């Protein structure tokens, strides 16, 4: 396969049409347009978490299609997008998101665009807005983006320690599996995945693996790349740029971690982030953890759709 070329899509063809667009370095990004959707509705772009493809969010995307014309994308090195040469920083992820947003706006006919994201792709959106001054959306809902604060902030040490722990776990991730079903059965036994919507877990496993010439399956997002992204998110300049964001941003935080606990430190900084954004708002989810978009799609869809009412 050519370096940077698009790989098999993470959302199945009957569910979404893929639109491949090339970044300025030639790497191909996979953007998906759901086949379901509300005629004449505004566009919504969905961004995924680190190490997770767009394919795992199908139950949530289907619900969002009641109110929006829904698009989703795979960041470079994830799902159906090309593998990068080297380790991208969040300037690169932000530039890719800007390109994807322009592609969506053109495809949707120039109507209003809204953005919603889970974890990792939220950092790209906040960096695009706060550091580069580009806000192609009307409003933005971010589910626990891991925005690490400056060195003198009380939460800095916690964010660094937790991110490095997650990075170590990612580097130890098993890179190859017999097939997606074997992967699904293994994940279903782990606490972090027990509460996933069954369709979400199956979609995650299909979209996270690609077949190899040896007959087995390899992770679409290699462990070292996932690990790098955890550490790259520690750049405090994204936090510092929050005060320059003009559009409304809702930060969603899980306040108690739910039955399986909250594996992300990001929940602890969402209130602070919401205060720094001039039009920021905090929404709290009780009895939920960092992976709530996979566990409770209806609750998350209702929060995202609040953007249409301006609150």
TADA-V577983 format. One record per residue. SS is DSSP state (@ for helix, = for strand, . for the rest). OMEGA is omega in degrees with one decimal (* if undefined). Layout:
# TADA-V577983
<<SS:OMEGA> <SS:OMEGA>>
This chain:
# TADA-V577983
<<.:179.8> <.:179.9> <.:178.7> <.:-178.2> <.:175.7> <.:179.4> <.:-177.9> <.:-174.9> <.:-179.9> <.:172.9> <.:-174.4> <.:-177.4> <.:179.2> <.:-176.5> <.:-175.0> <=:174.1> <=:-179.5> <=:173.1> <=:-178.4> <=:179.0> <=:-175.0> <=:173.5> <.:-175.1> <.:175.6> <.:177.5> <.:-179.8> <.:-176.3> <=:-179.6> <=:179.2> <=:176.4> <=:-176.3> <=:173.3> <=:179.9> <=:178.1> <.:171.6> <.:177.1> <.:-178.2> <.:-179.2> <.:177.9> <.:-178.4> <.:174.1> <.:-179.9> <=:172.7> <=:173.1> <=:178.8> <=:176.2> <=:-169.5> <.:178.1> <.:179.4> <.:179.3> <.:-178.8> <.:176.9> <.:174.8> <@:-174.0> <@:-179.3> <@:-174.9> <@:-175.5> <@:179.5> <@:178.2> <@:-178.6> <@:179.4> <@:178.3> <@:179.4> <@:-179.6> <.:175.0> <.:-175.2> <.:-172.6> <.:160.9> <=:-163.7> <=:172.6> <=:173.7> <=:179.1> <=:171.8> <=:173.8> <.:178.3> <.:-179.4> <.:-179.6> <.:171.8> <.:-175.5> <.:178.0> <.:-177.3> <.:175.3> <.:179.5> <.:173.3> <.:-175.5> <.:-175.0> <.:-177.8> <.:172.1> <.:-176.3> <@:169.0> <@:179.4> <@:178.9> <@:177.9> <@:178.5> <@:176.6> <@:179.3> <@:177.4> <@:178.2> <@:-179.8> <@:178.8> <@:178.2> <@:178.0> <@:178.5> <@:-179.2> <@:178.4> <@:-178.6> <@:-177.6> <.:176.6> <.:172.9> <.:177.8> <.:-179.2> <.:178.7> <=:172.1> <=:-179.2> <=:173.7> <=:-173.6> <=:176.8> <=:171.1> <.:-171.6> <@:-177.0> <@:172.2> <@:176.8> <@:178.1> <@:-179.8> <@:179.8> <@:176.3> <@:177.8> <@:-177.4> <@:-170.7> <@:-178.0> <.:-176.1> <.:175.0> <.:-179.4> <.:179.1> <.:-175.9> <.:-177.8> <.:175.8> <.:179.1> <=:-170.0> <=:173.2> <=:-173.8> <=:177.0> <=:175.4> <.:172.3> <.:-178.1> <.:-178.6> <.:-177.1> <.:-177.7> <.:-178.5> <.:-173.3> <.:-176.6> <.:-178.9> <.:-179.1> <.:-177.9> <.:-174.9> <@:-176.2> <@:179.2> <@:-179.0> <@:179.9> <@:-178.1> <@:-178.2> <@:179.6> <@:179.4> <@:175.0> <@:177.4> <@:178.0> <@:177.9> <@:177.5> <@:-179.4> <@:-179.9> <@:179.2> <.:-176.4> <.:178.7> <.:-171.8> <.:-173.6> <=:-178.8> <=:179.7> <.:-179.1> <.:-179.0> <@:-179.3> <@:175.7> <@:176.7> <@:-179.0> <@:-179.2> <@:179.2> <@:-179.0> <@:-178.1> <@:179.3> <.:-176.3> <.:-175.3> <@:-175.2> <@:-174.4> <@:-173.4> <.:-175.0> <.:178.6> <.:164.6> <.:-175.7> <@:178.3> <@:178.9> <@:180.0> <@:179.2> <@:179.1> <@:175.9> <@:-177.2> <@:176.9> <@:-175.7> <@:-177.3> <@:-176.1> <=:172.9> <=:-179.4> <=:177.5> <.:177.7> <.:179.5> <.:177.7> <.:175.3> <.:-175.2> <=:-177.1> <=:177.0> <=:177.2> <.:175.7> <.:-177.3> <.:-179.5> <@:179.7> <@:177.5> <@:176.8> <@:179.6> <@:178.7> <@:-177.3> <@:176.1> <@:-176.9> <@:178.5> <@:179.9> <.:179.3> <.:176.8> <.:-174.8> <.:-176.9> <@:174.6> <@:175.9> <@:-177.1> <@:179.9> <@:-176.4> <@:-177.5> <@:-178.8> <@:-178.8> <.:-175.9> <.:-174.9> <.:177.5> <=:175.9> <=:171.8> <=:176.5> <=:-178.7> <=:-179.8> <=:173.3> <=:-167.6> <.:-178.5> <.:174.6> <.:178.4> <.:-173.9> <.:-176.2> <.:-179.3> <.:-178.6> <.:-176.4> <.:-174.3> <.:172.1> <@:-171.0> <@:-179.3> <@:-173.7> <@:-177.2> <@:-175.3> <@:178.6> <@:178.4> <@:179.2> <@:-179.3> <@:178.6> <@:-177.3> <@:179.2> <.:-176.8> <.:177.0> <.:-179.1> <=:179.3> <=:176.6> <=:171.5> <=:-178.9> <=:177.0> <=:173.2> <.:178.9> <.:-179.2> <.:177.3> <.:-176.1> <.:-176.5> <.:-175.2> <@:177.0> <@:176.2> <@:-172.8> <@:-175.2> <.:-178.5> <@:-179.6> <@:180.0> <@:-179.6> <@:178.6> <@:179.4> <@:179.1> <@:179.5> <@:-176.8> <@:175.6> <@:178.6> <@:-178.6> <@:179.4> <@:179.1> <.:178.1> <.:*>>
